[in-house]
Amino acid sequence: MIDHVSIGVRNLAAAKAFYQSVLAEIGYRLIDDRAETAGFGKKYSDFWLNARPGLPTGDDTGVHVCLRTRTKAQVDGFYRVALNAGAEDAGAPGMRPHYGDNYYAAFVKDGDGNVIEVVTFLEES
């Protein structure tokens, strides 16, 4: 079982502002706010940003983090807020039958090239 995940960001202040707005859509809040790192979560920090000002710029860091949420509306809200906050579309909200029959997800790429996915598993009808 994974306890927490950390991603590198070039500008911690900008990334923190971005993630505060988009993660609020799925019930996350800023819990730990330190000089070189920021931790988000629901009860404890399980998603961390680490300041890495020397990260090379580029399209793709190879980082992909998936956060699970409870509802389709939260997936849609996360995606909408992320795009409005400057994220790049990496996969609009929708069913992903190649991942599973009830797999509903959206993908965005943050300003540092990290891909963040939000998923929910829809009830069978």
HELIX and SHEET records of a PDB file:
HELIX    1   1 LEU A   12  ALA A   24  1                                  13    
HELIX    2   2 LYS A   72  ASN A   84  1                                  13    
SHEET    1   A 4 VAL A   5  VAL A   9  0                                        
SHEET    2   A 4 SER A  45  ALA A  51  1                                        
SHEET    3   A 4 THR A  37  GLY A  41 -1                                        
SHEET    4   A 4 ARG A  29  ASP A  33 -1                                        
SHEET    1   B 4 HIS A  64  ARG A  68  0                                        
SHEET    2   B 4 VAL A 115  PHE A 121  1                                        
SHEET    3   B 4 TYR A 103  LYS A 109 -1                                        
SHEET    4   B 4 GLU A  88  MET A  95 -1                                        
END                                                                             
